[in-house]
Amino acid sequence: MTGSRTEALHDSAKGLDERPLAEAAALLAEGQIASATSVLGALDNIVGGAGAMAQTIRVGGVLHYAAAGSSGLMAAADALELGGTFSIPAGQIRIHMAGGLPVGVEMPGATEDDAASVQHAVSGISSRDTVIAVSASGTTPYTLAAAAAARRRGATLIAIANNSDAALLDGADHPVCLATPPEILSGSTRMGAGTAQKIALNMLSTLMAIELGHVLDGMMVNLRADNVKLRARAAGIVGQIAGKDRATASAALKQTHGFVKSAILVAAKDVSPDEANAILQETEGNLRAALAQLN
């Protein structure tokens, strides 16, 4: 074993294979819970990183998620949700995963050592962009190469790793160290480390959306309603904020072609869709500010 915390043996793992499965299950659950709390020690850098992501979106830059293996899956899961949850334009999101996003059930491990392949993928990074680089060990060659490219090109770098001395954290604008305990299954960072990474990534993107004015009172006021469930959710959000019934909310959404923020203004303040859009443009899409202006 190396000196890496993510490769260390857990104190309670001795004889794991001889224990009753119920006892092993309890240990696994406790390991996940303990890992989740590591995020509390990284709040300042998560907040700073979220602000940088919001600024990138404001100025028309691109969010680049770069990772390999299970860290890549965590990063991709967050990136893929940004369009539907917050209507972040697809042109402002890139996923760089070693070996590409898997389309089958196999995810080759050797691709994480391919530092050269990421160079072309990130060649278009600019100083307006933010790179979110994720690696449990903090030593993955593919991810380190992406981070190095970000620094060379003047992009903002958010680095997420689970070892405090990780090379990935060096030189990052927002180093997010998630000091998770050793895994119950040594080195299986898809477990505790991956759980902490997912929490941190979800926090980064949600805080970014709050900063952009895409959240009001815990509701996703910039969601993209492109299925039955989300259209019902959108109508509920419009009705809740505007103080109107479902029929009025649905009618407002129809007038605004499903744009939730505009529909709220139409339903709540009896303005036209064009007036609603103009006010939102003045407030840079901040719904609370738009409602206050109409008051």
N, C-alpha and C positions, 0 to 999 in steps of 0.2 A: 504493500500500500504506500501511496505517496503521503506527503504531509498535508495534502489538501483536505479541508474540512468536508468537502463533498464526497471524498473517497474514504473517509474514516469509518471505522466500525462503531456502531451504536452500542452504548453500554448495556442496553437491555436485549440485544440481539443474540446473545450467546444461547445456543440450544433452541433457536427459533423453530427449526424444522422438527423438533421433538415435542413442542408444546401443542396442546389442543388448539384446533383452528379458532375457536372462540377467543382464546387468550391471544393468539397471534393477531386476530382481527382488532382487538382492543389496542394492542401496541401500534398497529398501523394507523388506526384512527388518531391515537394520541400524538403520533409522529406528525401527522398532517396538521393537527391543531397547533402544535408547538411551532411548526414551520410558518404557519399563517401569521403568527404574532410578530415575526421578524420584520414585517412591513412597518410596524410602528416605529422602529428605529431609523427609518429612512424617509419620514414624512417631509422634511424640509426639502430634500432633493427631488422628491416626487412632485411636490408643489412647484418648485422651480422649473422642472422639466415640463410640466403641464402648461405653464405660462409660455414657455418657448414654443411648444407645439401650437398653441393658440395663435401666437404671433406669426408662425409660419403659414398657417391657414389664412390669416388676415392679409398677408402680403402676396398671396398667390404662390407660395412655395410648396414643397412636397415633403410629406412624411415618409421616410424610408425605414422600414422595419427589416433588420438584418440579423439572422440567427441560423443555427443548424440543429438538427435532431429534434428532441422534445422541446427545447427552447424555441426552435423555429415554429413548431406547432402552436405553442402558446402565443407567440408574436403574431402569427398568421390569423389565429382565432380573433384576436383583438382588432387587427387591421380590417379583416373582412366584415366586421360588424359596423364599422364607422359610417358606411353609406346608409344602411337601413335605419340605424339608431339615431344618427345625427345629421343625415344628408350631407356628409362631407363628400365633395365631388371625387369621383373615381380617379380623375386626372391628378389629384393631389395626394394620392396614396400609392406606395410601391412596396411590394413584399420581395425581399431577397432571401431566399431559403436555400441552403446548400443542397445541390442536387435538384432544385426545383420543388414546387409543391407536389406531394405524392398523389398519384392517381390510382394506385393500387394498394396492396396491403404490405408492401415492402418499402423500407426506407433505408437505403444503403448507408452504412456508417462512414465509409471512406470519404464521402463527399465533404465532410466537415474539415478535412485536411486540405481541401482544394482552395487555397488562398487566391490562386490566379484567376479562378472563374468569376469571383466577385468583382474583380477590377473593372471588367467591361460593363458589368451590370450597374455599377455605381459611377460610371464615368461622367454622367450628366449631373451629378450633385452640384448644387450651387450654394452660395453663402446664405440664401434665403431659406434653405432647407433645414430639416431636423432629422438626424439619424438616431433611431432607437435600436441599439445593439444589445443583444441578450445572449448570455452564456453562463450556465451554472458554474462551471469551473473558472470562467473568465480567461481561459487560455486557448479557446478554440481558434485555430488559424483562420478559418473563413470569416468569423466574426471580428477578429482582431484586424484583418485586412480591410473590412468595411469601416471600422472605426478609424483606422489610419487614413483612409481616403476622405472621411468626413473632416478630420483635422486639417489635412492638406488643402482642402477646398474651402475652408472657412465655414463649414456648416456647423450647426449646433449639435453636440453629441450628448445623448443620454445613454449611459452605459449601465446595464443591469447585470450583476453577478452575485454569486452566493458565497464567495470567498473574499474576505476583507483585503487580502494582499493580491487580488487578481490584477493581472496586467491590463485587462480591459478597462478597469476603472481609472488607470493612470491617464491624466490629461483630459478626462471627460469634463464637459461643462457642468453636467449634472450626474455625478456618480451615485448610483443607487445600489448600495450594498445590502443585500438581504441575507443576513447572517443566520441561515437556517442550521439546525443541528444536523449531525450525521444521519443519513437515511437508515431506517430499520433494515432495508435491503441495501447494503453498502453500494454506493455509486449509482443507484437507480434514481437519478435526479428528475425523472418524470414524475416522481412522487412528491416529497416535501418541497424540494427546490422548485419544481414546476408549479406547485400550488401557490407558493409565494410569488413567483414570477407572474402568474395569471392575475393575482390580486393587484400587484403593482401596475401591470399593464392596463387593467381595467380602471384603476384609479387615475392613471395618467390621462387616458382618453376621456373619462367622465369629467375630470376636473378641467380639461381643455374645453369640453363642451359647455360647462358652466361659465368659464371665462368668456366664451364666444356668445353667451346669451341664448344657448340652445336648451337650457333647462330652466323651468320656473316651478317653484314649490315642489320639486321632486318629480316633475312631469317632463317627458321628452317632447318639447314643443317644436322640434325640428325633425321629427321622425319622417321617414318616407313610407307612406301607407300604400303598399303595393300588394297586399293580400287581404282576405276577408277579416282575419284577426286584427291586422293593423288598421284597417279602415274603421273597425269598431272601436279600437283603442283611440284612434284620432278623434272620432266623434265624441267619445267620452271625455277626452282632454278639452276639446273645444267647449263642450257643454259645462264642464266643471269650472273652467276659468271664466267663461263668459256669463255663467249663471243662467244658462238657457237649457231648454229641453233637447232631447236627442234629435227630434225632427228639425229644429232650428239649426242645431249644430251641423247636421248632415247637409242641410241646404247651403249653409255658409261654406262648407268644404267643397261642395259642388261648384259654387261660384268662384272659388279660388283655386280650382283644379287640384284640390287635395293639399294645398300648402297650409299647414296647421296655424302658423303664426298669423298669416293674413286672415284666415277664417275666424280666429279668435277676435281680431279687431272688428271684422265685419259683423259678427254676431253680438259682440259686447257693446260696440260704439256706434253701430248703424252707419258705417262708412262704406264706400264702394271698394271693391277689390283694388282698383287703381290707387285710391287714396291710402288704403292700408299698406300697399306695397311701397308707396312713396314715403310714408312715415317710417316704415321699417328700414328703408334705405338711409334715411336721415339718422336713425339710431344704430346703424351698423348691425341690424338684425336683432337687436336686444329688445325682446318683447316687453319686459317690465318697463323699460324706458319709453317704449312706444305707447303703452297703456297710460303711463304717467303724463305723457305729452297730450294725449287726447282728453285727459281729465282736466 
